[in-house]
Amino acid sequence: MNTALPLRVIADDVCVAPQLTPEAMAEVARAGFRAVVNNRPDFEEGATQPTNAQIEAAARAAGLAYRYLPVSGAFQTAADAAAMAQLLQELPRPLLMFCRSGARSTRLFALAQSA
């Protein structure tokens, strides 16, 4: 995937990224991704953070499958891991997950592998 997006590959067909904007969704689609998972709760960083609804609208307009699975940056539960495992089964690949820095999405992916 040749893109200027700040991506980190964590599996053959899964990448993570820090906070993405609605405007980035077209670039995500051009990079070849077919689905996006937002792991960041709305307003975690205040009013300047793009909302789930804004990102979802842009992702769908770009032809991407989109899911919202907000999880705590401090701790992901077994239920969070199970929900992510379900999304990993149902969403098309390649898949891009994002949160504030990419770290919580990476941890959630790892937990989902053993869920």
N, C-alpha and C positions, 0 to 999 in steps of 0.2 A: 504494500500500500504506500504509494508515493503521495505524501500530504504534508502540509505545514502544521497540521494539528499536533499538539503535544501528547503523543501516544506512547504507551508502553505495552508491549506484547506480553501477555501472561499465559497464552495457550495458542495453539495453531490458528484458531479462528476467533479468539477473544482478546480484546485490548482494553486498557483502562486509560482514563484521561482525567485531568483536573476539571473543575467547573467549566462547562460549555455554555455558550449563549445560544439564543434562538438563531442568530445569524450564522452560527457554525454548523447548523444542521444540513444546509445545502452542501457544504464542504465534506461533511461526514458521508453523505450519500455519494458524492463524487469520488471519494476515497474507496468506495466499494462496499461499505458497511450496509447491512440490510436491516439491522435492529439496534436500538439504543435503550439502555436501562439507566434511569436516573436514581441514584442511591442517596441523594441529598435532600433532607427535609426543607420545605419552603421556609424562607426567612431565617435560616440558620445564621446568616451573616447580616441580616437586616434587610431594609427595603431596597438596597441596591442589587441584591442577588436576583437573577431572573427566576420567575416562578415556574413551577411544573407546567401550569397551563400554557404559558408562553412558549416554553421549549417543546411541549407536546404538539402544539399547533404547527410550529415550524418543522418539526420532525415529520409529521404526517404529510404536510405540504411537500416535503422533499421525497416522499414515497417510502419513508422508513417505518418499520414496526417500532412501537414505543411503549415502554412500561415504566411505571413509577413505583419504586420500592424503597421508600425512605427509611434509612436506618441510622442509629446513633453512631457518631464518630468514635465514641469511647468503647462501645460494646455492642456486638451483634449476637442476638439470641439464636437458639436452636430453631425457633420459628422463622426468624429472618433467613437462616441458612436453608431451611426447607422450602421457603417461598422462592429463594433464588434458584435452588435446584430445579424447581418446577419451571421457572422461566427459562433456564438453560435447556430444558427439554423441549419447550414449545416454540421458542423464538428462532427465526432463521439466522443463519450465520453468513458472514462474519458479524460479530456482535461487539458493540462498544458500550462499556459501563463507565459511569463517571460519578464523582463526588467532589468534595472540596479540593483534594490533592491527588486523588487516585488510590490512596492507601486503603481507605475503608472498602472500596470496591474490590481491591485486590484481596483483602482479608475475607470479604464475603464470598468471593469466588472460591477461595481455598476451602472455606467452611462448607460451601455447597457441594463440593466434590466428595466430602465425606458424610453428607447428610443422608 
